Amino acid sequence: MPDELADRLRGSGYRLTPQRQLILRAVEDLHHATPDEVLAHVRAQASAVNASTVYRTLEVLEELGLVRHAHLSDRAPTYHSTREPEHIHLVCRKCQRVRSVEPEVATALVATLSRDHGFEIDLGHLAVFGHCVECTQGDTP
């Protein structure tokens, strides 16, 4: 990935820096992470990185198509690598667990919205909120 990262950065007028490499690696290692989680992961390796560097770098990496974000809570966006297959996020409101599922589970919804409303869904940003089976079973007497 360092060569691809370097090529994309240079092609857009940016330099490849150790901080950018660390931040992209952190997103890939964590799979789904907020900027604060990325910062904590990066600081474990390079304490000189600050929060503003993480936020700016995540914006650049998203602009270059290397990471994407989704809103999985009412707080900061959550980032994931575009090297992962496209997926939909299922977010449990009780335990906050995030499960990734293949986009094919939404085939009927995608087709209906396209056909009836002329609307194309960006599945990489799709988060469906509800309750996971573990939390639902815990509520039954």
N, C-alpha and C positions, 0 to 999 in steps of 0.2 A: 504493500500500500504506500510506502514512502515515495516511490517513483510516481505513482498515479497522483498522489497528493502534491508533490513538487510540480508536476506538469500542469495540473489544474490551477495551482496557485500562480505559477509564472505566467500562464496563459491569460490570467485575469489581472496581472500587474502586481501580484503579491509575492512576498518572499516566503520560503520555507524556513520556519523557525523551530527550535526545539519545543517551545511552548505549544505551537500548533500541532506538532506531532504528538505530544503528550496528551493534549485535549482530545484529539481524534481517537487515539488509542483508548483513552478512558471511556469515551462513549461506546466504543466497540466492546470493551471489557464488561461494562455495566449493563449493556443491552437497552435498558430504559433508565434514563437518569435526568434529574433536574440539574440546572447549572450549579447549584450548591453541592449536589452529590458528585458532579464532575470535579468541582474545585477540591473537595475533600480527597478524592481519589488521586488527583494530580499532585496535591500538596504532600501526599505521602511519598512522592518521588522527587519533587522539586518545590521546596517551600517558597521559592521566590515568585511563584505565580499568584496573581491577585484576582479578585472576583471580576473586575472590569475586563481583564484580559480574557477570562473564560467567556463572559457574555459576548464580547466583540468577536472572539474566535468562533464561537458557535454560530453567530450570524454569518460570518464569512464562509464557514464550512457548509452552512445551509444554502447560501447563495451559489456555491460551487456544486451543489447536488450531492455532497458527501454525507450529510446528515439531514434528518427531517425532525420536525417536532409535532407533538400532539398535546392536547390539553386533557390530562388525565386526572386533574384535580382542580380546585378553585385557586390553586397557587401557581407557581411557575410552570412553564411548559416543560414537557419531558422529551428528551432527544433520544434518537436511535439512529444507528448507521443505515445508510441506504444499501449497504452490502448484504443486509439481512433481507430475506424475501418480504415482499409487501404483505402487510397483515392488518387485521382489525384488532382493536384493543377492547377487551371486556374488563370492566373495572367494577369490583365489588364495593358498594358503598359502606359496608359494615367493616370488613377486614382490610380494605384498600388494596387487595391483591390484584395484580394486572395479569391477565392471561391473553396471549396472542393467538389468534385463530386465522386460518387461511381465508383470503377474500372470497373464495367460492361460496362460503356460507351466506353471502349477501347477494348471490346471483339474481334471485327473483326481485329483490328490492332495487338493485342497479338497473335491471331491465325495465321495471315499471316506471321508475323515475325518468329514465331516458325516453321511453316511449310516450308516456302520458304528460310529461312536463318539459321534455327537451333539456333535462338536467343531467350532467355527468358528475358522478361522485368522485371525490379525491379520497380513496379508501385509506391512504396512509395517515390521514388526519382523523379518521373515524374512531370514536370512542363510544362504546355503548355501556351505560351505567345500569346497575341492578344489584342483585345479590347472588353470590356463588352458592353452589349446592351445599357446601360445608356450612355456610352461615344460615341458609334456609333450614337445613335439617336440625341445626342447633336450636332453632326457635320453636320447633314442634314439640308438644308435650309427650 
